[in-house]
């Protein structure tokens, strides 16, 4: 079944989109979509005896994953239109390293002009290389 879902054509996608619209209108999703199998994967080069060194991964149904992708594709254009330029998370073609470069350029500019540097906030926990 999972292999078949990955090869859905336009008619099946249309049906799934109508099904999702119905779910949204009724504020209900299938019960089995709310369940997932959680697997704990060890983080590389960490002590496997400590629980904090494991990363939980949820396995969702392929149909739910495809549905999420369809919803994401519908939302992404409005997100790009309404989000400030500095927001880079989950945006195509954007990366947090560009914000770091802009920050340093702004600091250098303010230093050269003897101006006050605006306050910057970076959340290291959200940065992934």
Rosetta constraint file for C-alpha pairs under 8 A:
AtomPair CA 1 CA 5 HARMONIC 6.34 0.50
AtomPair CA 2 CA 6 HARMONIC 6.58 0.50
AtomPair CA 2 CA 62 HARMONIC 6.00 0.50
AtomPair CA 2 CA 63 HARMONIC 7.94 0.50
AtomPair CA 3 CA 7 HARMONIC 6.92 0.50
AtomPair CA 4 CA 8 HARMONIC 6.64 0.50
AtomPair CA 5 CA 62 HARMONIC 6.97 0.50
AtomPair CA 5 CA 63 HARMONIC 6.80 0.50
AtomPair CA 6 CA 62 HARMONIC 7.96 0.50
AtomPair CA 8 CA 12 HARMONIC 5.70 0.50
AtomPair CA 8 CA 13 HARMONIC 6.51 0.50
AtomPair CA 9 CA 13 HARMONIC 6.25 0.50
AtomPair CA 10 CA 14 HARMONIC 6.07 0.50
AtomPair CA 11 CA 15 HARMONIC 6.25 0.50
AtomPair CA 12 CA 16 HARMONIC 6.10 0.50
AtomPair CA 13 CA 17 HARMONIC 6.03 0.50
AtomPair CA 14 CA 18 HARMONIC 6.19 0.50
AtomPair CA 15 CA 19 HARMONIC 6.10 0.50
AtomPair CA 16 CA 20 HARMONIC 6.09 0.50
AtomPair CA 16 CA 67 HARMONIC 7.34 0.50
AtomPair CA 17 CA 21 HARMONIC 6.16 0.50
AtomPair CA 17 CA 67 HARMONIC 7.72 0.50
AtomPair CA 17 CA 70 HARMONIC 7.68 0.50
AtomPair CA 18 CA 22 HARMONIC 6.21 0.50
AtomPair CA 19 CA 23 HARMONIC 6.30 0.50
AtomPair CA 20 CA 24 HARMONIC 6.22 0.50
AtomPair CA 20 CA 67 HARMONIC 7.37 0.50
AtomPair CA 21 CA 25 HARMONIC 6.16 0.50
AtomPair CA 22 CA 26 HARMONIC 6.19 0.50
AtomPair CA 23 CA 27 HARMONIC 5.68 0.50
AtomPair CA 23 CA 28 HARMONIC 5.08 0.50
AtomPair CA 23 CA 29 HARMONIC 5.48 0.50
AtomPair CA 24 CA 28 HARMONIC 6.66 0.50
AtomPair CA 24 CA 29 HARMONIC 7.90 0.50
AtomPair CA 29 CA 33 HARMONIC 6.97 0.50
AtomPair CA 29 CA 34 HARMONIC 7.86 0.50
AtomPair CA 30 CA 34 HARMONIC 7.23 0.50
AtomPair CA 31 CA 35 HARMONIC 7.26 0.50
AtomPair CA 33 CA 60 HARMONIC 7.38 0.50
AtomPair CA 33 CA 61 HARMONIC 6.88 0.50
AtomPair CA 33 CA 64 HARMONIC 6.49 0.50
AtomPair CA 35 CA 60 HARMONIC 7.48 0.50
AtomPair CA 36 CA 58 HARMONIC 5.88 0.50
AtomPair CA 36 CA 59 HARMONIC 5.47 0.50
AtomPair CA 36 CA 60 HARMONIC 5.25 0.50
AtomPair CA 36 CA 61 HARMONIC 7.68 0.50
AtomPair CA 37 CA 58 HARMONIC 5.60 0.50
AtomPair CA 37 CA 59 HARMONIC 5.15 0.50
AtomPair CA 37 CA 60 HARMONIC 7.13 0.50
AtomPair CA 38 CA 56 HARMONIC 6.34 0.50
AtomPair CA 38 CA 57 HARMONIC 5.51 0.50
AtomPair CA 38 CA 58 HARMONIC 4.44 0.50
AtomPair CA 38 CA 59 HARMONIC 6.26 0.50
AtomPair CA 39 CA 56 HARMONIC 5.66 0.50
AtomPair CA 39 CA 57 HARMONIC 5.22 0.50
AtomPair CA 39 CA 58 HARMONIC 6.40 0.50
AtomPair CA 39 CA 59 HARMONIC 7.72 0.50
AtomPair CA 40 CA 54 HARMONIC 5.70 0.50
AtomPair CA 40 CA 55 HARMONIC 5.50 0.50
AtomPair CA 40 CA 56 HARMONIC 4.47 0.50
AtomPair CA 40 CA 57 HARMONIC 6.22 0.50
AtomPair CA 41 CA 54 HARMONIC 5.33 0.50
AtomPair CA 41 CA 55 HARMONIC 5.14 0.50
AtomPair CA 41 CA 56 HARMONIC 6.24 0.50
AtomPair CA 41 CA 57 HARMONIC 7.13 0.50
AtomPair CA 42 CA 46 HARMONIC 7.43 0.50
AtomPair CA 42 CA 48 HARMONIC 6.45 0.50
AtomPair CA 42 CA 53 HARMONIC 6.04 0.50
AtomPair CA 42 CA 54 HARMONIC 4.28 0.50
AtomPair CA 42 CA 55 HARMONIC 6.14 0.50
AtomPair CA 43 CA 53 HARMONIC 5.57 0.50
AtomPair CA 43 CA 54 HARMONIC 5.44 0.50
AtomPair CA 43 CA 55 HARMONIC 6.42 0.50
AtomPair CA 46 CA 53 HARMONIC 6.02 0.50
AtomPair CA 47 CA 53 HARMONIC 6.57 0.50
AtomPair CA 48 CA 53 HARMONIC 6.39 0.50
AtomPair CA 48 CA 54 HARMONIC 7.50 0.50
AtomPair CA 50 CA 54 HARMONIC 7.80 0.50
AtomPair CA 60 CA 64 HARMONIC 6.65 0.50
AtomPair CA 60 CA 65 HARMONIC 6.76 0.50
AtomPair CA 61 CA 65 HARMONIC 6.37 0.50
AtomPair CA 62 CA 66 HARMONIC 6.11 0.50
AtomPair CA 63 CA 67 HARMONIC 6.14 0.50
AtomPair CA 64 CA 68 HARMONIC 6.11 0.50
AtomPair CA 65 CA 69 HARMONIC 6.29 0.50
AtomPair CA 66 CA 70 HARMONIC 6.32 0.50
AtomPair CA 67 CA 71 HARMONIC 6.28 0.50
AtomPair CA 68 CA 72 HARMONIC 6.00 0.50
AtomPair CA 69 CA 73 HARMONIC 6.09 0.50
AtomPair CA 70 CA 74 HARMONIC 6.37 0.50
AtomPair CA 71 CA 75 HARMONIC 6.20 0.50
AtomPair CA 72 CA 76 HARMONIC 5.91 0.50
AtomPair CA 73 CA 77 HARMONIC 7.50 0.50
AtomPair CA 74 CA 78 HARMONIC 7.96 0.50
AtomPair CA 75 CA 79 HARMONIC 6.19 0.50
AtomPair CA 76 CA 80 HARMONIC 6.16 0.50
AtomPair CA 76 CA 91 HARMONIC 7.95 0.50
AtomPair CA 77 CA 81 HARMONIC 6.32 0.50
AtomPair CA 78 CA 82 HARMONIC 6.19 0.50
AtomPair CA 79 CA 83 HARMONIC 5.76 0.50
AtomPair CA 80 CA 91 HARMONIC 7.38 0.50
AtomPair CA 83 CA 87 HARMONIC 6.70 0.50
AtomPair CA 86 CA 99 HARMONIC 6.86 0.50
AtomPair CA 88 CA 94 HARMONIC 5.17 0.50
AtomPair CA 88 CA 95 HARMONIC 5.68 0.50
AtomPair CA 88 CA 96 HARMONIC 6.08 0.50
AtomPair CA 89 CA 94 HARMONIC 7.36 0.50
AtomPair CA 89 CA 95 HARMONIC 7.17 0.50
AtomPair CA 89 CA 96 HARMONIC 7.43 0.50
AtomPair CA 90 CA 94 HARMONIC 7.90 0.50
AtomPair CA 91 CA 95 HARMONIC 7.99 0.50
AtomPair CA 94 CA 98 HARMONIC 7.55 0.50
AtomPair CA 95 CA 99 HARMONIC 7.50 0.50
AtomPair CA 96 CA 100 HARMONIC 6.64 0.50
AtomPair CA 96 CA 127 HARMONIC 7.32 0.50
AtomPair CA 97 CA 101 HARMONIC 6.36 0.50
AtomPair CA 98 CA 102 HARMONIC 6.24 0.50
AtomPair CA 99 CA 103 HARMONIC 6.08 0.50
AtomPair CA 100 CA 104 HARMONIC 6.32 0.50
AtomPair CA 101 CA 105 HARMONIC 6.21 0.50
AtomPair CA 102 CA 106 HARMONIC 6.11 0.50
AtomPair CA 103 CA 107 HARMONIC 6.24 0.50
AtomPair CA 103 CA 120 HARMONIC 7.53 0.50
AtomPair CA 104 CA 108 HARMONIC 6.16 0.50
AtomPair CA 105 CA 109 HARMONIC 6.08 0.50
AtomPair CA 106 CA 110 HARMONIC 6.14 0.50
AtomPair CA 106 CA 117 HARMONIC 7.48 0.50
AtomPair CA 107 CA 111 HARMONIC 6.07 0.50
AtomPair CA 107 CA 117 HARMONIC 6.04 0.50
AtomPair CA 108 CA 112 HARMONIC 6.14 0.50
AtomPair CA 109 CA 113 HARMONIC 6.24 0.50
AtomPair CA 110 CA 114 HARMONIC 5.72 0.50
AtomPair CA 110 CA 115 HARMONIC 4.68 0.50
AtomPair CA 110 CA 116 HARMONIC 6.22 0.50
AtomPair CA 110 CA 117 HARMONIC 5.83 0.50
AtomPair CA 111 CA 115 HARMONIC 6.25 0.50
AtomPair CA 111 CA 116 HARMONIC 7.85 0.50
AtomPair CA 111 CA 117 HARMONIC 7.80 0.50
AtomPair CA 123 CA 127 HARMONIC 7.02 0.50
